[in-house]
Amino acid sequence: MIKRIVSFAGLILVLSTLVFCSTPAVNVAQASGPHPRIAKAIVMLKDTRALLEQAPPAFGGHKSMAIKRVNEAIHQLHLAMRYAR
């Protein structure tokens, strides 16, 4: 159990480092629509999903669950933006 937690924490650390180091900064004012921060979050989640999909399968089965959760988060943010209009 501890090994899984450490592996998952390592995955999150690596992915967050890759996202913040490789993704160009998106100015909140440049994002489109009435909710620019939500739009920015969707872009960042899509970038994270792409990194996860390209990552090696060495995360003890957590990679597929992480991709699933990222997809769910993107879907929920789209729904939130649609509701807020």
Backbone as a chain_set.jsonl record, in Angstrom:
{"seq": "MIKRIVSFAGLILVLSTLVFCSTPAVNVAQASGPHPRIAKAIVMLKDTRALLEQAPPAFGGHKSMAIKRVNEAIHQLHLAMRYAR", "coords": {"N": [[0.832, -1.2, 0.0], [1.873, 1.28, 0.851], [3.878, 1.476, -1.018], [2.394, 1.841, -3.365], [1.208, 4.317, -2.855], [3.463, 5.958, -2.713], [4.399, 5.6, -5.321], [2.273, 6.708, -6.786], [2.324, 9.33, -5.816], [4.814, 10.072, -6.785], [4.286, 9.967, -9.531], [2.419, 12.062, -9.781], [4.052, 14.215, -8.997], [6.036, 14.18, -11.02], [4.454, 14.587, -13.315], [3.242, 17.08, -12.761], [5.488, 18.68, -12.686], [6.374, 18.412, -15.334], [4.192, 19.539, -16.694], [4.122, 22.218, -15.76], [6.639, 23.074, -16.481], [6.897, 22.616, -19.207], [4.671, 23.592, -20.507], [3.631, 26.448, -22.189], [3.201, 29.609, -20.646], [-0.051, 30.642, -19.997], [-1.806, 33.472, -20.339], [-4.258, 34.663, -18.205], [-6.033, 36.602, -19.061], [-5.911, 36.225, -21.784], [-7.262, 33.896, -22.301], [-10.218, 32.486, -23.669], [-13.723, 33.394, -23.591], [-16.28, 33.785, -20.986], [-15.258, 32.829, -18.614], [-12.262, 32.814, -17.99], [-10.302, 31.557, -16.361], [-11.261, 28.997, -15.904], [-11.257, 28.083, -18.518], [-8.503, 28.117, -18.961], [-7.74, 26.149, -17.129], [-8.876, 23.902, -18.324], [-7.334, 23.71, -20.652], [-4.834, 23.169, -19.506], [-5.379, 20.725, -18.245], [-5.877, 19.133, -20.488], [-3.34, 19.137, -21.627], [-1.98, 17.791, -19.608], [-3.266, 15.311, -19.757], [-2.348, 14.465, -22.266], [0.386, 14.172, -21.695], [0.25, 12.112, -19.799], [-0.774, 10.05, -21.378], [1.379, 9.556, -23.016], [3.292, 8.709, -21.272], [5.393, 6.158, -19.774], [4.174, 2.818, -18.958], [4.563, 2.436, -16.145], [3.361, 2.757, -13.577], [1.967, 1.27, -11.751], [-0.705, 0.683, -12.469], [-2.032, 3.013, -11.96], [-1.907, 4.99, -13.831], [-3.874, 4.724, -15.867], [-6.186, 5.202, -14.377], [-5.69, 7.805, -13.562], [-5.795, 9.135, -16.034], [-8.465, 8.691, -16.624], [-9.683, 10.17, -14.542], [-8.772, 12.747, -15.163], [-10.076, 13.144, -17.598], [-12.713, 13.132, -16.641], [-12.628, 15.441, -15.06], [-12.207, 17.422, -17.004], [-14.615, 17.18, -18.415], [-16.467, 17.918, -16.384], [-15.713, 20.591, -15.959], [-16.375, 21.707, -18.423], [-19.155, 21.377, -18.298], [-19.686, 23.051, -16.106], [-18.985, 25.565, -17.132], [-20.875, 25.784, -19.162], [-23.236, 25.818, -17.675], [-22.948, 28.178, -16.221], [-23.312, 30.183, -18.03]], "CA": [[0.0, 0.0, 0.0], [2.776, 2.44, 0.921], [4.572, 1.537, -2.304], [1.455, 2.427, -4.328], [1.055, 5.744, -2.539], [4.706, 6.614, -3.115], [4.422, 5.594, -6.787], [1.296, 7.68, -7.274], [2.841, 10.665, -5.489], [5.884, 10.323, -7.749], [3.638, 10.251, -10.808], [1.861, 13.416, -9.712], [5.176, 15.15, -8.964], [6.646, 14.229, -12.346], [3.521, 15.201, -14.262], [3.076, 18.506, -12.489], [6.729, 19.324, -13.12], [6.356, 18.467, -16.797], [3.159, 20.479, -17.148], [4.478, 23.599, -15.471], [7.891, 23.435, -17.137], [6.836, 22.505, -20.658], [3.519, 24.297, -21.044], [3.823, 27.889, -22.184], [2.303, 30.32, -19.737], [-1.275, 31.162, -20.623], [-2.3, 34.635, -19.618], [-5.68, 34.505, -17.913], [-6.778, 37.548, -19.893], [-5.915, 35.748, -23.163], [-8.18, 32.773, -22.436], [-11.474, 32.957, -24.242], [-14.974, 33.147, -22.888], [-16.565, 34.537, -19.777], [-14.569, 32.229, -17.469], [-10.926, 32.535, -18.513], [-9.524, 30.64, -15.518], [-11.75, 27.644, -16.173], [-10.734, 27.754, -19.842], [-7.078, 27.82, -18.769], [-7.656, 24.856, -16.444], [-9.179, 22.866, -19.32], [-6.141, 23.581, -21.501], [-3.786, 22.511, -18.718], [-5.773, 19.33, -18.064], [-5.668, 18.441, -21.761], [-1.893, 18.934, -21.732], [-1.649, 16.74, -18.649], [-3.748, 14.048, -20.322], [-1.413, 14.081, -23.333], [1.605, 13.679, -21.048], [-0.059, 10.814, -19.206], [-0.929, 9.06, -22.44], [2.699, 9.271, -23.573], [4.169, 8.211, -20.209], [5.53, 4.698, -19.735], [3.153, 2.184, -18.11], [5.23, 1.98, -14.923], [2.765, 3.438, -12.437], [1.166, 0.344, -10.968], [-2.12, 0.749, -12.807], [-2.603, 4.317, -11.613], [-1.91, 5.858, -15.008], [-5.182, 4.682, -16.53], [-7.15, 5.859, -13.504], [-5.407, 9.239, -13.624], [-6.337, 9.611, -17.311], [-9.921, 8.697, -16.467], [-10.052, 11.296, -13.673], [-8.529, 13.986, -15.917], [-11.205, 13.258, -18.542], [-13.892, 13.52, -15.858], [-12.462, 16.84, -14.66], [-12.452, 18.238, -18.197], [-16.059, 17.138, -18.659], [-17.146, 18.706, -15.354], [-15.442, 22.008, -16.203], [-17.217, 22.121, -19.565], [-20.52, 21.518, -17.786], [-19.75, 24.236, -15.243], [-18.981, 26.743, -18.0], [-22.168, 25.837, -19.855], [-24.251, 26.177, -16.678], [-22.734, 29.547, -15.762], [-23.624, 31.164, -19.098]], "C": [[0.873, 1.258, 0.0], [3.489, 2.609, -0.422], [3.683, 2.167, -3.375], [1.302, 3.927, -4.108], [2.287, 6.514, -2.987], [4.794, 6.686, -4.636], [3.474, 6.641, -7.357], [1.756, 9.106, -6.987], [3.965, 11.036, -6.442], [5.336, 10.676, -9.114], [3.107, 11.68, -10.837], [2.978, 14.462, -9.733], [5.8, 15.303, -10.343], [5.733, 14.939, -13.335], [3.338, 16.691, -14.016], [4.325, 19.282, -12.891], [6.757, 19.468, -14.628], [5.353, 19.495, -17.302], [3.614, 21.911, -16.937], [5.774, 24.029, -16.14], [7.778, 23.442, -18.656], [5.678, 23.267, -21.282], [3.794, 25.801, -21.044], [2.789, 28.558, -21.278], [1.121, 30.877, -20.521], [-1.756, 32.308, -19.76], [-3.8, 34.468, -19.429], [-6.513, 35.424, -18.792], [-6.86, 37.08, -21.342], [-6.902, 34.603, -23.369], [-9.537, 33.298, -22.885], [-12.655, 32.674, -23.336], [-15.107, 33.935, -21.611], [-15.85, 34.008, -18.536], [-13.156, 31.833, -17.871], [-10.108, 31.568, -17.658], [-9.973, 29.198, -15.703], [-11.243, 27.188, -17.538], [-9.254, 27.385, -19.76], [-6.901, 26.457, -18.103], [-7.925, 23.709, -17.419], [-7.973, 22.633, -20.224], [-5.044, 22.826, -20.755], [-4.117, 21.032, -18.486], [-5.589, 18.528, -19.351], [-4.186, 18.177, -22.0], [-1.436, 17.811, -20.802], [-2.077, 15.379, -19.165], [-2.805, 13.556, -21.415], [-0.108, 13.535, -22.747], [1.384, 12.305, -20.429], [-0.139, 9.733, -20.27], [0.41, 8.655, -23.037], [3.648, 8.665, -22.544], [4.269, 6.691, -20.259], [4.522, 4.089, -18.755], [3.707, 1.677, -16.781], [4.669, 2.636, -13.666], [1.777, 2.565, -11.678], [-0.32, 0.41, -11.24], [-2.762, 2.096, -12.526], [-2.679, 5.253, -12.81], [-3.281, 5.875, -15.663], [-6.255, 5.363, -15.684], [-6.937, 7.374, -13.517], [-5.965, 9.839, -14.911], [-7.863, 9.694, -17.229], [-10.374, 9.903, -15.639], [-9.83, 12.64, -14.374], [-9.666, 14.199, -16.916], [-12.476, 13.684, -17.823], [-13.815, 14.989, -15.445], [-12.726, 17.779, -15.836], [-13.95, 18.314, -18.485], [-16.817, 18.019, -17.658], [-16.917, 20.204, -15.545], [-16.241, 22.533, -17.392], [-18.666, 22.308, -19.12], [-20.676, 22.767, -16.925], [-19.788, 25.503, -16.086], [-20.32, 26.901, -18.718], [-23.266, 26.29, -18.903], [-24.162, 27.652, -16.3], [-23.102, 30.588, -16.821], [-24.997, 31.695, -18.997]], "O": [[0.629, 2.189, -0.768], [3.68, 3.726, -0.903], [4.165, 2.941, -4.202], [1.272, 4.706, -5.06], [2.174, 7.592, -3.57], [5.211, 7.704, -5.187], [3.82, 7.369, -8.287], [1.594, 9.991, -7.826], [4.064, 12.188, -6.865], [5.848, 11.573, -9.784], [3.322, 12.414, -11.802], [2.86, 15.482, -10.412], [6.064, 16.42, -10.789], [6.182, 15.791, -14.102], [3.285, 17.476, -14.963], [4.232, 20.408, -13.379], [7.12, 20.523, -15.148], [5.643, 20.239, -18.239], [3.503, 22.734, -17.845], [5.994, 25.222, -16.348], [8.487, 24.194, -19.324], [5.709, 23.558, -22.478], [4.151, 26.365, -20.009], [1.648, 28.108, -21.174], [1.285, 31.5, -21.57], [-2.076, 32.124, -18.586], [-4.524, 34.167, -20.377], [-7.601, 35.043, -19.223], [-7.77, 37.484, -22.066], [-7.336, 34.362, -24.496], [-9.945, 34.404, -22.528], [-12.593, 31.833, -22.44], [-14.196, 34.651, -21.196], [-15.838, 34.681, -17.506], [-12.876, 30.651, -18.071], [-9.289, 30.824, -18.199], [-9.154, 28.28, -15.663], [-10.843, 26.035, -17.697], [-8.808, 26.445, -20.418], [-6.008, 25.696, -18.475], [-7.276, 22.665, -17.346], [-7.63, 21.49, -20.526], [-4.401, 21.941, -21.32], [-3.226, 20.184, -18.529], [-5.186, 17.366, -19.303], [-3.814, 17.122, -22.513], [-0.602, 16.985, -21.174], [-1.341, 14.401, -19.031], [-2.498, 12.366, -21.483], [0.437, 12.551, -23.247], [2.246, 11.432, -20.529], [0.37, 8.628, -20.081], [0.561, 7.531, -23.515], [4.707, 8.156, -22.912], [3.352, 6.015, -20.725], [4.069, 4.763, -17.831], [3.345, 0.585, -16.343], [5.431, 3.029, -12.782], [0.856, 3.072, -11.038], [-1.122, 0.212, -10.327], [-3.938, 2.29, -12.834], [-3.447, 6.215, -12.793], [-3.796, 6.947, -15.983], [-7.139, 6.029, -16.223], [-7.902, 8.138, -13.485], [-6.543, 10.925, -14.89], [-8.468, 10.653, -17.707], [-11.339, 10.577, -15.998], [-10.619, 13.568, -14.195], [-10.162, 15.316, -17.061], [-13.234, 14.507, -18.336], [-14.82, 15.7, -15.476], [-13.387, 18.806, -15.683], [-14.483, 19.387, -18.765], [-17.705, 18.779, -18.045], [-17.827, 21.001, -15.318], [-16.724, 23.665, -17.373], [-19.325, 23.27, -19.512], [-21.689, 23.46, -17.011], [-20.548, 26.423, -15.782], [-20.831, 28.012, -18.863], [-24.137, 27.068, -19.291], [-25.185, 28.301, -16.084], [-23.189, 31.774, -16.504], [-25.401, 32.52, -19.816]]}, "num_chains": 1, "name": "protein.A"}
